[in-house]
Amino acid sequence: MSYQIPCSPVVAETEEKKSRFICWLGPVIDKAAFLHELESIRARYPDASHHCTALIVGNPANPDVMQSDDDGEPGGSAGRPMLELLLKQEVGNVGAIVTRYFGGTKLGVGGLMRAYRGAVGAALQMATLETHIPLLDVQIVCDFAGESRVRFLVTQHRGVCGDVEYSDRVRIAVQLPRDQWPPLKEKLAPEGFSFSLSTP
């Protein structure tokens, strides 16, 4: 399944009853990189009241990592609505950090939820998103006569042939969209080709 990912970081600022909300939103491929960005933002805004976060690594429909943090705001009032909006918009490999400067007026849980969700929404409107199609790496083994047939089938399924090893057989490294593997496998198996997945 394809999903949207941000191309580059953006920063959006919103205001709610004199509280400032500054949202950093950008591409993230692992938790360590996100935590590094969070430390950088904490250092940039050392006098801020809160730095609330939402993180999705991988496909939002089945993420490798999914977490949120309220950073001292009432439970469920900040990180969770931020995360829910990213999931609803089907954005993956994404991190959001909303820095709040308290404006003197308490917003209440409902007001906080709207404000934090709104900050992420403003950043999403600014962001350039692209479609990410998960790829699969497969090794296909055939005899010399079958190489051209394998290349033809792989191309039919929007795949790309990479490195080739020649011994008594031909081993071809292939990369293709994950959703194209089942129909390709159905064609390969009856023709006597063998294969193994390099990436589960």
DRENBA-268614 format. One line per 3 residues: number of its first residue (from 1); their letters; for each residue x, y, z of C-alpha. Coordinates in nm, 3 decimals. Each point is the difference from the previous one (the first is absolute). Layout:
% residues N
NUM> a> X,Y,Z ~ ...
% end
This chain:
% residues 200
1> msy> 0.000,0.000,0.000 ~ 0.134,0.343,-0.092 ~ -0.015,0.292,0.240
4> qip> 0.101,0.366,0.018 ~ 0.331,0.121,0.141 ~ 0.126,0.356,0.047
7> csp> 0.277,0.105,-0.240 ~ 0.170,0.248,0.233 ~ -0.053,0.163,0.340
10> vva> -0.237,0.293,0.045 ~ -0.077,0.228,0.295 ~ -0.345,0.150,0.056
13> ete> -0.111,0.233,0.278 ~ -0.353,0.038,0.134 ~ -0.151,0.186,0.296
16> ekk> -0.283,-0.084,0.239 ~ -0.098,0.249,0.275 ~ 0.350,0.150,-0.006
19> srf> 0.171,-0.339,0.031 ~ 0.245,-0.050,-0.289 ~ 0.027,-0.343,-0.161
22> icw> 0.303,-0.061,-0.224 ~ -0.018,-0.327,-0.193 ~ 0.302,-0.164,-0.158
25> lgp> -0.106,-0.276,-0.237 ~ 0.238,-0.200,-0.215 ~ 0.116,-0.334,-0.140
28> vid> 0.128,-0.251,0.257 ~ 0.137,-0.346,-0.072 ~ 0.077,-0.112,0.356
31> kaa> -0.064,0.090,0.363 ~ 0.361,0.104,0.069 ~ -0.008,0.266,-0.273
34> flh> -0.328,0.133,0.139 ~ 0.136,0.024,0.354 ~ 0.302,0.187,-0.135
37> ele> -0.235,0.250,-0.167 ~ -0.197,0.035,0.324 ~ 0.317,0.084,0.194
40> sir> 0.091,0.257,-0.263 ~ -0.343,0.165,0.032 ~ 0.018,-0.004,0.381
43> ary> 0.330,0.185,-0.029 ~ -0.149,0.248,-0.252 ~ -0.298,0.081,0.226
46> pda> 0.136,-0.055,0.352 ~ -0.262,0.221,0.170 ~ -0.304,-0.170,-0.159
49> shh> -0.266,-0.158,0.221 ~ -0.029,-0.334,-0.184 ~ 0.142,-0.197,-0.292
52> cta> -0.266,-0.257,-0.094 ~ 0.068,-0.268,-0.259 ~ -0.148,-0.254,-0.239
55> liv> 0.201,-0.252,-0.200 ~ -0.086,-0.256,-0.268 ~ 0.277,-0.209,-0.155
58> gnp> -0.106,-0.212,-0.298 ~ -0.344,-0.055,-0.144 ~ -0.269,0.182,0.206
61> anp> -0.235,-0.296,-0.058 ~ 0.250,-0.230,0.174 ~ 0.285,0.211,0.142
64> dvm> 0.337,-0.129,0.119 ~ -0.001,0.272,0.268 ~ -0.297,0.208,0.116
67> qsd> 0.012,0.220,0.309 ~ -0.103,0.333,0.146 ~ 0.089,0.204,0.307
70> ddg> -0.191,0.276,0.183 ~ 0.313,0.140,0.170 ~ -0.186,0.112,0.311
73> epg> -0.327,0.106,-0.161 ~ -0.313,-0.179,0.132 ~ -0.002,-0.365,-0.112
76> gsa> -0.126,-0.050,-0.355 ~ -0.034,0.372,-0.070 ~ 0.304,0.053,-0.226
79> grp> 0.202,-0.290,-0.140 ~ -0.297,-0.225,-0.063 ~ -0.205,0.244,-0.212
82> mle> 0.319,0.084,-0.192 ~ 0.057,-0.369,-0.070 ~ -0.365,-0.064,-0.088
85> lll> 0.008,0.274,-0.264 ~ 0.312,-0.145,-0.164 ~ -0.161,-0.345,-0.006
88> kqe> -0.325,0.140,-0.141 ~ 0.194,0.173,-0.280 ~ 0.190,-0.327,-0.065
91> vgn> 0.344,0.157,0.040 ~ 0.292,-0.227,0.088 ~ 0.371,0.041,0.076
94> vga> -0.094,0.325,0.168 ~ 0.067,0.179,0.325 ~ -0.178,0.301,0.148
97> ivt> 0.123,0.213,0.290 ~ -0.225,0.278,0.129 ~ 0.166,0.254,0.226
100> ryf> -0.239,0.201,0.218 ~ 0.058,0.338,0.158 ~ -0.271,0.047,0.264
103> ggt> -0.196,0.321,-0.054 ~ -0.151,0.032,0.348 ~ -0.344,-0.148,-0.072
106> klg> -0.073,-0.366,0.067 ~ -0.158,-0.170,-0.301 ~ -0.150,-0.307,0.166
109> vgg> 0.044,-0.351,-0.137 ~ -0.234,0.055,-0.297 ~ 0.168,0.328,-0.089
112> lmr> 0.346,-0.158,0.024 ~ -0.104,-0.286,-0.226 ~ -0.128,0.243,-0.262
115> ayr> 0.309,0.219,0.029 ~ 0.255,-0.281,-0.031 ~ -0.194,-0.167,-0.281
118> gav> -0.032,0.338,-0.171 ~ 0.375,0.064,0.022 ~ 0.076,-0.331,-0.172
121> gaa> -0.275,0.067,-0.254 ~ 0.156,0.336,-0.088 ~ 0.339,-0.167,-0.049
124> lqm> -0.154,-0.273,-0.219 ~ -0.155,0.269,-0.221 ~ 0.346,0.152,-0.049
127> atl> 0.176,-0.332,-0.056 ~ 0.069,-0.155,-0.338 ~ -0.104,-0.365,0.015
130> eth> 0.098,-0.275,-0.241 ~ -0.131,-0.352,-0.044 ~ 0.226,-0.267,0.144
133> ipl> -0.031,-0.348,-0.147 ~ 0.160,-0.270,0.219 ~ 0.248,-0.211,-0.196
136> ldv> 0.102,-0.362,0.035 ~ 0.339,-0.154,-0.083 ~ -0.014,-0.345,-0.160
139> qiv> 0.264,-0.237,-0.137 ~ -0.124,-0.196,-0.301 ~ 0.194,-0.304,-0.123
142> cdf> -0.044,-0.142,-0.349 ~ 0.195,-0.174,-0.275 ~ 0.170,0.197,-0.275
145> age> -0.288,-0.047,-0.240 ~ -0.247,0.140,0.254 ~ 0.180,0.328,0.072
148> srv> -0.177,0.202,-0.270 ~ -0.337,-0.139,0.114 ~ 0.070,0.104,0.360
151> rfl> 0.101,0.349,-0.112 ~ -0.320,0.030,-0.205 ~ -0.222,-0.109,0.291
154> vtq> 0.175,0.230,0.248 ~ -0.046,0.300,-0.231 ~ -0.367,-0.091,-0.042
157> hrg> -0.038,0.032,0.377 ~ 0.173,0.340,0.026 ~ 0.316,-0.157,0.137
160> vcg> 0.368,0.064,-0.068 ~ 0.273,-0.258,-0.053 ~ 0.328,0.078,0.175
163> dve> 0.316,-0.207,0.054 ~ 0.025,-0.332,-0.183 ~ 0.220,-0.296,0.102
166> ysd> 0.086,-0.268,-0.255 ~ 0.109,-0.349,0.106 ~ -0.173,-0.322,-0.104
169> rvr> -0.317,0.205,0.044 ~ -0.090,0.368,-0.028 ~ -0.081,0.193,0.320
172> iav> -0.170,0.336,-0.056 ~ -0.054,0.261,0.271 ~ -0.341,0.160,-0.049
175> qlp> -0.176,0.290,0.170 ~ -0.371,0.056,-0.051 ~ -0.306,0.152,0.172
178> rdq> -0.109,-0.225,0.286 ~ -0.354,-0.037,-0.137 ~ 0.139,-0.131,-0.331
181> wpp> 0.181,-0.297,0.154 ~ -0.299,-0.238,0.044 ~ -0.109,0.018,-0.369
184> lke> 0.361,-0.028,-0.119 ~ 0.062,-0.301,0.224 ~ -0.308,-0.171,-0.149
187> kla> 0.156,0.029,-0.346 ~ 0.351,-0.102,0.105 ~ -0.084,-0.317,0.194
190> peg> -0.171,-0.200,-0.282 ~ 0.290,0.079,-0.235 ~ 0.255,-0.162,0.231
193> fsf> 0.176,0.314,0.123 ~ 0.108,0.009,0.365 ~ 0.019,0.306,0.218
196> sls> 0.075,0.130,0.347 ~ -0.086,0.323,0.177 ~ 0.296,0.212,0.103
199> tp> -0.225,0.222,0.213 ~ -0.282,-0.172,0.193
% end
